[in-house]
Amino acid sequence: MLAGETYLLKKSLTLPTPVASAGGYKLTIEGNGAQAILDGQKTVGVIEVGERINLTLNNITLQNGAGVKGAGLRLDWSTSTDDNSIVTCNNCVFNANVSPTTGGGLYVTDGATGGQVRCNQCLFSSNKSTSGGGGAAYNVSGAALMFNKCSFTGNTGTADGMCIYSKSRLGLNNSTLNAGNLEKNNGAAISMTNYNVIANSTIWCSSALGKRGLLSMGIHKDLNDSKGSAVINCFLHNPGNTYKAFWLHGNYYQNISN
């Protein structure tokens, strides 16, 4: 169990148990890039942290995690309804993390109504959810999930939001998402509900047989301060699919334009 301070990771570590922190303080794990690897050996999750935490991960790789809901990084904020945690990942790699449920690379648990997760210049590759969505990232909390200058490739899931699923605020900026093959009825590459801004990004797949194209967006009137989603200056490529880029659902639509 890590306490609140700064830890320097200089080499690859194989983990017999997840790196864990109960939360309640500031924690930084500083790596040196290619040599700074936390490896779950396909047997345990990589990092698990609790609520009310200020966590920063710099220049590290989280790989080969195996954990229910968040094999790479699990943010367990389920016991706090007003959590203002901030988690920042800078120049990190989430690789080959596999969850038997949802959130292969990153998972934010249900319950919290606040908090922010910021990923800057991160790579999400070959992460998988074997019985749900969010192969790269899954957010069922009220936290904001933001990706800036990130790349996604080879991440898979078996439900809507195969790569990214977000129940709350989602931001994707200056990023590239290669969804690969969207098969059968597995739904969109990204599934998002409210407070969504997708800007200056490229989202594409090589083929799609599912029903919901690349982006599945829900807009719900009961969240009265959330009136819609914005997709700005993006390139969306989805060959061979009836619904192409967008699938809109919910009960409130306003100012929808091409």
C-alpha positions as CSV (number, residue, x, y, z in Angstrom):
1,M,0.0,0.0,0.0
2,L,1.6,3.3,-1.2
3,A,1.5,6.4,1.0
4,G,1.2,9.9,-0.3
5,E,4.6,11.0,-1.7
6,T,6.6,10.7,-4.9
7,Y,8.0,7.4,-6.1
8,L,10.7,7.0,-8.9
9,L,10.4,4.0,-11.1
10,K,13.7,3.3,-12.9
11,K,13.1,-0.2,-14.2
12,S,10.5,-2.9,-15.1
13,L,8.7,-4.4,-12.1
14,T,6.6,-7.5,-12.3
15,L,3.7,-7.4,-9.8
16,P,2.6,-10.2,-7.5
17,T,-0.2,-7.9,-6.3
18,P,-1.6,-4.6,-7.7
19,V,0.1,-1.3,-6.8
20,A,-2.5,0.0,-4.4
21,S,-3.3,3.2,-2.5
22,A,-6.3,3.8,-0.2
23,G,-6.5,7.5,-1.3
24,G,-6.8,10.6,0.7
25,Y,-3.6,12.3,-0.3
26,K,-1.2,13.3,-3.1
27,L,0.7,10.5,-4.9
28,T,3.1,10.7,-7.8
29,I,4.8,7.8,-9.7
30,E,7.6,9.2,-11.9
31,G,9.1,6.9,-14.6
32,N,11.9,7.3,-17.1
33,G,10.0,6.1,-20.1
34,A,10.8,2.8,-21.9
35,Q,12.3,1.2,-18.8
36,A,9.6,2.2,-16.4
37,I,7.1,-0.7,-16.6
38,L,4.6,-2.0,-14.2
39,D,3.7,-5.5,-15.4
40,G,0.7,-7.4,-14.0
41,Q,2.0,-10.7,-15.6
42,K,-1.6,-11.3,-16.9
43,T,-2.5,-12.4,-13.3
44,V,-3.3,-9.2,-11.4
45,G,-4.4,-5.6,-12.0
46,V,-1.7,-3.0,-12.2
47,I,-2.8,0.1,-10.2
48,E,-5.8,0.5,-7.9
49,V,-6.5,3.7,-6.0
50,G,-9.3,4.9,-3.7
51,E,-11.2,8.1,-3.4
52,R,-10.1,11.7,-2.7
53,I,-6.7,11.3,-4.2
54,N,-4.4,13.5,-6.3
55,L,-2.6,10.9,-8.4
56,T,0.0,11.7,-11.1
57,L,1.6,9.1,-13.4
58,N,4.5,10.3,-15.5
59,N,6.3,8.3,-18.3
60,I,5.3,4.8,-17.2
61,T,3.8,1.8,-18.9
62,L,1.0,-0.2,-17.3
63,Q,0.8,-3.6,-19.1
64,N,-0.4,-7.1,-18.9
65,G,-2.9,-6.3,-16.2
66,A,-5.7,-8.8,-15.4
67,G,-8.4,-7.4,-13.1
68,V,-12.2,-7.1,-12.9
69,K,-13.1,-3.6,-14.0
70,G,-9.9,-1.8,-14.6
71,A,-7.0,-4.2,-15.4
72,G,-4.6,-1.3,-16.0
73,L,-5.8,1.5,-13.7
74,R,-8.8,1.1,-11.5
75,L,-10.1,4.3,-9.8
76,D,-12.4,3.1,-7.0
77,W,-14.5,6.1,-6.1
78,S,-17.7,4.2,-5.4
79,T,-18.0,5.1,-1.7
80,S,-17.8,8.9,-2.2
81,T,-20.6,11.0,-3.8
82,D,-18.7,14.3,-3.8
83,D,-15.2,13.1,-4.8
84,N,-13.0,15.8,-6.2
85,S,-10.1,13.6,-7.0
86,I,-7.7,14.5,-9.8
87,V,-5.9,11.8,-11.7
88,T,-3.3,12.8,-14.4
89,C,-1.5,10.5,-16.7
90,N,1.3,12.1,-18.8
91,N,3.1,10.2,-21.5
92,C,1.9,6.9,-20.2
93,V,1.3,3.6,-22.1
94,F,-1.6,1.3,-21.3
95,N,-0.9,-1.9,-23.1
96,A,-2.4,-5.4,-23.2
97,N,-4.6,-5.1,-20.1
98,V,-7.5,-7.4,-20.1
99,S,-10.7,-7.3,-18.0
100,P,-13.2,-10.2,-17.9
101,T,-15.9,-7.5,-17.6
102,T,-15.4,-3.8,-18.6
103,G,-12.6,-1.3,-18.7
104,G,-9.5,-3.1,-19.8
105,G,-7.1,-0.2,-19.7
106,L,-8.8,2.3,-17.3
107,Y,-12.0,2.1,-15.2
108,V,-13.7,4.7,-13.0
109,T,-16.2,3.2,-10.7
110,D,-19.8,4.2,-10.2
111,G,-20.8,6.6,-7.3
112,A,-18.7,9.7,-7.5
113,T,-20.3,12.9,-8.9
114,G,-17.1,14.9,-9.2
115,G,-13.4,14.3,-10.0
116,Q,-11.3,14.5,-13.2
117,V,-9.2,12.0,-15.1
118,R,-6.8,13.6,-17.5
119,C,-4.7,11.6,-20.0
120,N,-2.1,13.7,-21.9
121,Q,-0.1,12.2,-24.8
122,C,-0.9,8.6,-23.7
123,L,-1.1,5.5,-25.8
124,F,-3.8,2.9,-25.3
125,S,-3.0,-0.3,-27.2
126,S,-4.4,-3.8,-27.3
127,N,-6.5,-3.5,-24.2
128,K,-9.6,-5.6,-24.0
129,S,-12.9,-6.0,-22.2
130,T,-14.1,-9.6,-22.8
131,S,-17.8,-9.2,-21.7
132,G,-18.6,-5.5,-22.0
133,G,-17.6,-2.2,-23.4
134,G,-14.7,0.2,-22.8
135,G,-11.7,-1.9,-24.0
136,A,-9.5,1.2,-23.5
137,A,-11.5,3.1,-20.9
138,Y,-14.8,2.8,-19.1
139,N,-16.3,5.6,-16.9
140,V,-19.6,5.0,-15.1
141,S,-19.0,7.7,-12.5
142,G,-19.8,11.4,-12.6
143,A,-16.1,12.2,-13.2
144,A,-14.8,14.0,-16.2
145,L,-12.7,11.8,-18.5
146,M,-10.4,13.8,-20.8
147,F,-7.9,12.7,-23.4
148,N,-5.5,15.1,-25.0
149,K,-3.1,14.2,-27.8
150,C,-3.7,10.5,-27.1
151,S,-3.6,7.5,-29.5
152,F,-5.8,4.4,-29.4
153,T,-5.2,1.3,-31.4
154,G,-6.2,-2.4,-31.2
155,N,-8.5,-1.9,-28.2
156,T,-11.6,-4.2,-28.2
157,G,-14.8,-4.8,-26.3
158,T,-18.0,-6.8,-26.7
159,A,-20.6,-4.1,-26.2
160,D,-21.5,-0.5,-27.1
161,G,-18.4,1.7,-26.6
162,M,-16.0,-0.9,-27.6
163,C,-13.0,1.4,-27.2
164,I,-14.4,4.1,-24.8
165,Y,-17.6,4.1,-22.8
166,S,-18.4,7.2,-20.7
167,K,-21.6,7.8,-18.8
168,S,-20.6,11.3,-17.9
169,R,-18.3,14.0,-19.3
170,L,-16.0,13.0,-22.0
171,G,-13.4,15.1,-23.8
172,L,-11.3,13.9,-26.7
173,N,-9.0,16.5,-28.3
174,N,-6.2,16.2,-30.9
175,S,-6.3,12.4,-30.6
176,T,-6.4,9.5,-33.0
177,L,-8.6,6.4,-32.5
178,N,-8.2,3.4,-34.7
179,A,-11.2,1.1,-33.8
180,G,-10.0,-1.7,-36.2
181,N,-12.9,-4.0,-37.0
182,L,-16.3,-3.3,-35.4
183,E,-18.1,-6.6,-35.7
184,K,-21.6,-7.9,-35.5
185,N,-23.9,-5.9,-33.2
186,N,-21.2,-4.7,-30.8
187,G,-22.0,-1.1,-31.2
188,A,-20.0,2.0,-31.5
189,A,-16.3,2.6,-31.0
190,I,-17.2,5.4,-28.5
191,S,-20.4,5.5,-26.5
192,M,-21.0,8.6,-24.5
193,T,-24.0,10.1,-22.7
194,N,-23.6,13.8,-21.7
195,Y,-21.2,16.7,-21.6
196,N,-19.2,15.5,-24.6
197,V,-16.7,17.4,-26.8
198,I,-14.8,15.6,-29.5
199,A,-12.5,18.0,-31.2
200,N,-9.6,18.0,-33.8
201,S,-9.5,14.2,-33.7
202,T,-9.4,11.3,-36.2
203,I,-11.7,8.3,-35.5
204,W,-11.8,5.5,-37.9
205,C,-12.3,1.7,-38.4
206,S,-11.3,-0.6,-41.2
207,S,-14.8,-2.2,-41.3
208,A,-18.0,-2.1,-39.3
209,L,-20.9,-4.6,-39.3
210,G,-22.5,-3.3,-36.1
211,K,-25.6,-1.0,-35.8
212,R,-24.1,2.1,-34.2
213,G,-21.3,3.5,-36.4
214,L,-18.4,5.2,-34.7
215,L,-20.0,7.4,-32.1
216,S,-23.1,6.5,-30.0
217,M,-24.3,9.7,-28.3
218,G,-27.2,9.9,-25.8
219,I,-28.7,13.2,-24.8
220,H,-31.1,13.1,-21.8
221,K,-33.4,15.9,-20.7
222,D,-33.4,14.9,-17.0
223,L,-29.8,16.2,-16.8
224,N,-31.1,19.7,-17.3
225,D,-27.7,21.4,-17.5
226,S,-26.5,19.1,-20.3
227,K,-28.2,19.9,-23.6
228,G,-26.0,18.0,-26.1
229,S,-22.7,16.9,-27.5
230,A,-20.2,18.6,-29.9
231,V,-18.1,17.1,-32.6
232,I,-15.8,19.8,-33.9
233,N,-13.2,19.6,-36.8
234,C,-12.9,15.8,-36.8
235,F,-12.3,13.2,-39.5
236,L,-14.6,10.2,-39.1
237,H,-14.2,7.2,-41.4
238,N,-16.5,4.2,-41.2
239,P,-16.8,2.1,-44.4
240,G,-19.6,-0.3,-45.1
241,N,-22.0,0.6,-42.3
242,T,-25.5,1.8,-42.6
243,Y,-25.3,4.2,-39.8
244,K,-21.8,5.5,-40.7
245,A,-20.6,8.0,-38.1
246,F,-23.3,8.7,-35.6
247,W,-26.0,6.9,-33.6
248,L,-28.1,9.3,-31.6
249,H,-30.4,8.1,-28.8
250,G,-32.2,9.4,-25.7
251,N,-35.2,11.8,-25.4
252,Y,-33.8,15.3,-25.9
253,Y,-32.3,16.6,-29.1
254,Q,-31.5,20.2,-30.0
255,N,-29.5,22.0,-32.6
256,I,-28.3,18.9,-34.4
257,S,-26.3,19.9,-37.6
258,N,-23.9,18.5,-40.0
